[in-house]
Amino acid sequence: MAFTFQINSDVEFIHDEKLLRKAEENRPEIRKEKVLPSRIVEMVSDPSSLNGISVRTSEKEISKLPSYGWKRDDRLILDFGDHRVGSFEMEVDQTGSPMDAPLFLRLKFAEVPAELAAEASDYDGWLSRSWIQEEFIHLDKLPAKVSLPRRYSFRYVELKVIDTSPKWQAVFSNPSVITETSADGSSFTPLRLEDEKMQRIYDVGIKTLADCMQDVFEDGPKRDRRLWLGDLRLQALADYASFDNTALVKRCLYLFAGMTTKEGKISANVFVNPKNIPDDTFLFEYSLFFISVLYDLHQAHPDEELVKELYPTAKKQMDLSLQMFDEEGRLIPDENYPVFVDWSNEFNKDTAGQAEMIYVLKQFLALARIAEEPEMEFYLRKLELISGYAKEKLYRKDRKLFVTGDEEFNIASQVWMVLAGVMSFEENQEIMRTVVREMFPVTGIATPYMYHHIVEALFEAGLVEEAVCLMKNYWGKMIDLGADTFWEAFDPNVPEYSPYGSPIVNSYCHAWSCTPVYLIKKYLVK
């Protein structure tokens, strides 16, 4: 599993103030709610939970919290009952003799119990240590109110008294979190399913989406906290199937369209704090997925005026990406504009990238007709050429699979060709039956992002039972391991896997994992 940082400091961006003003006009209301902890817990060993760590209710009662004194090395773990995103505050006092030394306190915020067991001092991964949700504070005078300025993503808060003095103890009271989300839970009626496992998967998917809906569709409220186009595409689909906050989707589209390079290329992600800033990271299909998001929005809520307004940006992504195809219609990879497909770099992505272009080009043609594109024939010929290359050069009839690279057959190639509709329904079904027979159980993939596409390809090929089974074995297994929200990375074959070497920086609430909300609504609800 790998991902390479891009540093393109020489790229020049333009800022279209008209489009950015429209992004501002669609800024959502952040809904806030005060939530209190439900209990005091303590860590326990539990082989059935993630990394073998769970919690149990402590003998100490949350209602009696102000009556307890805490001395050097004492730990208190507060359970807020469910995953929360927001700011934390509490009151601190002391009991015993007069306060003859400051209180030195560590606060640790954890989305899952496994984080509680991990020590920040042991972390040596490739992501910045600054993402670790841990604070050290000194309090010289008590009583005091502690209101932390940062936003955290957590269910559990551990308070460790590093030191007081032997003469007195710390007293904690009134801990709370002010949660933040732009999701309006009153705007839709959640689905009610007969299958209890699928119901739980759906409910956790809704919670995941809601906690990632902030000022933009964030990829994760704990870490990154930014707007990625690949995540946006999936979040928007889940959003139409639930909260249906189309204004937030429009805001995100305007942000991407309003900050392109001078040549018109869209970056893979943007920041909105402290101001709107495009990142210097570029991914082949992420730029193309601007077209997909616009297309999907128009399908959910037809708006020809919006399509025409943003069509020039969509066209530029298509024109730039088409330059990566040769005269035969074959994708020529560019290391400066990499095909993502999935985190893993352990498989060849050329054929999957070819399929992604076909997938998006079909959507682009639908938008081009609305925009009355004068060069329709050019794009139609490109679709025919690129699709023809896939059918004639990449499909192996004897294997009923698509090849990539040096005679490699991988799951991503098959899945994206099926989603792109390159072959007939009957052929797609044969392809996915072959995938199930030869490539299941899935190995080498540890992201809900790629698992989403595998499941959707199964549904598209009419293999409903197989799709449901995979959802239960993947998203359902996260729930079995204690998930309140779905995770950024998960390998069911190696549940303790972390792409960063420690659970303390894993994101356990991540946008690209919320798609069961969309999949269930589209394929299982009649």
Order of alpha helices (4+ residues) and beta strands (2+ residues): alpha-beta-beta-beta-beta-beta-alpha-beta-beta-beta-beta-alpha-beta-alpha-alpha-beta-beta-alpha-alpha-alpha-alpha-beta-beta-alpha-alpha-alpha-alpha-alpha
